[in-house]
Amino acid sequence: MKINKTLGMLAALAALGAPAALHAQDSEAMARAKEKLSAYTAKPEFVAPGEPFDIRQCAAGKKMLSIPNNSSNPFLKGIIDRMKVVGEEIGLEVVEWENQGQPSQWVQGFDYAIRDGFDVIDLISGISPDTVEPQITAANEAGIKVMTSHFYDPSFEPNPLLSSSLPIGFNEIGRILANWTAVNTDGKGKIAVIVSREVPPTIPLMDGFTEELAANCPDCEIVTEINVGVAEWGTKIQPSVQSALQANPEIDVVIPIYDSMSQFVVPALRLTGTLGQVKVATFNGTPFVLDFIQQGAVSMDIGESLDWIAYATVDGHMRDLCDLEVPAKLEVPFYIFDESNAADAGTPAKFDTGYGDAYIAGFRGLWGLE
């Protein structure tokens, strides 16, 4: 009898201790999430991507054709427009190959670059080199260097036909989104995530997201993943999000992983009566999405200065063109915009406002323009 009584008391104590232990684990996870997020709330600082060089001598008389995966994407068009401005100052002609996201149009862009004697083809953020390998081979044979920018994650092995690549931390972005979700749902988020799985950077981004949720928000749940091809965003995202919210009223966070998706998410929230109730977190820092934050329709956007990306992209491509060491990644910092600082981007928001301007003096000094 004494043994049974003792065992019973131990079991009762263990039962009392288990919730306390679990609570301590939850608190530790939340503390980790908050600490990691803090790195993205300070104004970005310039980090030199390499040794100084004479960029004007390198770029003089050269031409670069930039091919986005779709010219209707304001984020990509904004980068290219800014590369044109940088190019004018250093003697590099930058041309956009405008297209509507059709692979046949990308092929035509390569044909144009070969025919018109370009020196560089920049595949910017979205076109997988694997889909245009014959064209890359033809460009290489014509003496054109083909490069990617803002596309691969640093963990990826670039296509061997490329001259170089300037990746960004898509896995890191996924982790920021996960930690933000943990902190802003008290570790209990019910999530709808919108992706485009055919775009390769989606994979490391989602890997980072799910891994960080498991580590720092084990009680969070991805209720549904909505996979929509880039060319179908305008027709499929809104009805898919509406259906998901109606079928799963417990959803309290929607994460369109690329913020241009938000233009189709916000109407779905309005129509389902969940605007302002369901949190929306995303990535890219496109101005209309920063306006959505100021209006209370979107909760958070991980921003990148498009001008900073333009400077960093031109820097990396010109280093390659002149046979200098190419940076391992685009040295462009991520910065969290939310209701506390979205107005810093302007009203209405502007592409490059709110990040500070440390990069301008940084790159100009690095290039010998000062």
N, C-alpha and C positions, 0 to 999 in steps of 0.2 A: 504493500500500500504506500509506504513512504517513497519507494522508487517511482511509482506511478504519479504520485503527487509532485515529486521533484521534476519529472519529465514534463508534466502539465504546466508547471510554473515556467520552465525554460521555453516551452513552446509559446506561451503567452508573451514572454519577454521578447522572443524573436519576432513575433507578429507585430509587437509594438515598435520594434527597432527597424523593421523593414521599411515602413513609410518614411521614417526619418532619414534612412540611408538613401532612399530614392529621391527624397527632397533635396538632399545635399548634392547628389549627382546632377539633378536638374539645375540647381543654383550654379554649380560649376560650369555646366554647359552654357547657361545664359551669360555668365561672366565672360566666358571665352568669346561668345558671339559679339558681345558689346565691345570687348577689347579689339577684336579684329575690325569691326566697323569703324572704330575711331581713327584708323589710319586713312580713311577716305573722306573725312570731314574737314580736314585742314586744307587751306589754299595750296594748290600744287606748286612744287618746286622744280626748277629746270635741272635735268641731269644730262650732261654731255654724252652723246652717243658714240664718241670716238675722238681721235686726235684732230686738231685744227687742220684745215686745208683750204686751198684757194679754189673756191667753188666756181668762180667766174671763168677761170682758166679751164676748168673741167667741163663746164656746161656750154661754153661758147659755140654757137652755131649748131647745137644739137637739138633733136626733136624727140618728144616723148608722146606716144599715144596711150591715153588712159581709157581702159574698157571696163566700165562697171557692169555688174550682173544685170542691172536694170536702171535706166536713166530716170525712171519715175521716183526712185528713192531719193528723197531730199538730203539725206545724210551723205550719200556718196556724191551727189552732184555738188553739194556744198564743199566737200574736200577738193574735188577737181577744180572748181572755180577758184579756190584759194591757191592751189598749185599753179594755176595760170598766172596769178599775180606774183607769186614768188619767182616763177620762171621768167617773167618779164624783167625782173631786176637783175637776174644772174645770166641772162642770155640763152635760156632754155625755152624753146617753144613747146607748150603743153596743149594738146588737143584732146577733146573728149570724143570717143566714138559712141554716139547716142544710139540707144537700142531699147527695145521693149522686153528684154529678158528672154529672147529666143536664141537658142544655140546657133541657128543658121546666121543670125545677125552678128554673133561673136566671130564666126568664121569670116564673114565679110570684113570685119574690122582688121583681122590679120592680113587679109588680101590687100586692103587699103594701105596698111603700114608697110608691107613689102613693096608694093607698087610705088609708094610715094617717098621711099627712102628714109623711114624713121630709124632712129638709133636705139630706142627703148620702147617696149610695150609693157605697160603696167596693168596687170590684172588686179583690179581693186575690189576686195571684199565681196566674194561670192561666186566667182567663176572658178570651178575646180579645174586645175590644169589637166587633170586626167581626161576631161571631156574634149579637150582641144589639142591633144598630143601631136597629131599630124601637122597642125598649123604651127605649133611651137617649133617642131623640127624644121619646117619650111622657113620660119623666121630666123632660126639659128643659122641655117645655110645661107641666108641672105645677109648675115652679119648683124642681125638685130638681137639685142639682149632682151629676153623675156623675164619679167620679175613679177612677184605677187606682193601686195601690201594689204595690211589689215585683214588678213585672211586666215592663215594657219595659226594654230596655237603653238607656243614654243615646244610643246611635247611632240609635235608632228614632225615626221621626216618629209621635207619638201620633195616634190616631183624632181627627179634627177635631170630633167630637160631644162629646168629653170636655171637662170644665171645666179639668182639669189632670191631671198624671201625676207619680208619684214613682218613677222608675226606679232600678234598681241595676245594678252592673257585671257583668252575666253574661259578657260577653266577657273581663273581667278574671278572673273565676272560672275560665274555660277555660284561661287562660294560667297561673294558679297550678297547676292540675291537671297541665298539660303539664310545667312546670318541676319539680314534685315528682316526676313520673314519670322525667324525665331524671336527676335527682340520685339517686333511689333504685333505679335499674336500671343505673347506670353508663353511661347513654346507649344502652342496648340493649333497651329494653322491648318486649315483645310483648303487645299490649293488646287486651282486649275491653271495649268501651264500651257502656253501656246508656243509651238515650235515649228521649224521648217527643217525636217530631218535630212532633206536632200542637200542642204547647205553644210559642208563639212565642219565649220566651226561650231555648229549646234552640238555636236557630239561631245567635245571636251567641256563645253559650257554646261551641258546637262550632267555630265559626269561629276563636275565640281559641285553642282547644285545638290545632287542626290547624296554625294559623299558627305558634304557639310551638314545637310539636314540630319543624316544618320548620326553624325558626331555631336551636333549642338542643338538639335531639335528632334529628338527621337519620337516625340508625340505628335509631330507634324505629319500630315498625310497628303500625298499627291492624289487627289480624288480622281482627276482625269487629266490626260494629256491630249491636246488637240493639235494634230499635225496637219499643217496646211502649206502647200507649195507656194513659193514666192509669187508666181504668176497668178495665183488664185486668192491672194490675201483679200482683194477687194470684193470678192463674191462669196467667200466661204467663212471668213473669220467671224463676222457679226452673227449669222444664224447659228454657227456652231457654239459660240459663247452663250447666246440666248438659250439654246437647248440645254447646255450643260448646267447653267444656273437654275433653270426650271426643274431639271431632273435631280439636281443636287443642291437643295437650298442651304445646306450646311457650309457650302463654299464661302470663305471669307477673304480669300486672297486670289487675285488673278495675276498671273505673271506672263505677259507677252515678252518673250526674251529679247526681241528687237523692237525698239520703241515706235517705229513707224507702223507697227501692228496696232498701236493704241488708237489710231483714228477709226478703227473698226470695232474696237473693244468698248470704247466709251458709249457709242450709240446702243450697243447691246445692254449695257448697264442701265441706260436711261429707260429702255423699253421694258426691262424686267423690274424696274423700280428699285434697283440696288445701287444706283449711283450715289456715292458718298458713304455708303455702308460697306461695300466690298472694297478692300484695299487693292490698289494696282501698283505693282513695282516692275521696273523695266530697265533697259540699258540702251544708251547711245547719246542722250542729251540733245535730241532734235528740238528746236525752239517751240514748235506747236505743242509738244508734250510738256515742256516746261511751263507753257501757258496753261495747260490742263492742270498742272499742280497748283498754280496760283488760283485757278477756278475751283479747286477742290475735287476735280474729277479723277486725277491720278495722284498717288501718294508719294512716289519716289522714282527718280530716274538717275541712273549712274551715267554721268556725263563725261564726254571727252571734248576738248576744244578742237573743232575742225581745222582751225588755222594751225594749231599745234601739230595735228596729224599731217597737214600739208607740208609744213616745214620739215618734219621728221621723215616723211616719205621722200621728198626731194633730196634731203641729205643722204639717206640710205642708197637711193638709186644712183646718185651722182658719185658716191664712193665706189659703187660697183662699176660704173661706167669708166672710172679712171683707175681701176684695178687697186683700190684701197680696201682695207678691211671693212666689211659690212657689219653693222650692229647685229647682235643676236636677236633683237626685237625692236619694235617701235618704242622708243622711250617717251611714251605719252601717258601721263598719269590719269587715273580714274578719280572722279570727284562726285560725291553724293549731293544731289539736289532734292530737297523736300520743302515742306511748307515754311520752314525756318529761313531758307535762303534762296528760294526760287526767284524772288523779286530781284535778287542781285544780277540775274541774267537779263534784266530789262523788262519793260511792260509796253508792248509785247516783247517776248524774249528774243534774243539774238544768238546766233550760233556761237560766238566766241566771247560773250560777255559773262563775267562771273568767275572766271578761272584765274584772273591776274594775267600779267603780260611778261613774266620772267623769261619765257621761252624766246621772245623776240630778241631781246638783247643777248640772250644766251647763244642762239644760232648765228646771229649777225657777227658776234665776236668770234665764234668758232670758224666762220667762213671767211673772215678777213674783210668784212664789209664796213666795219667801223673805223 
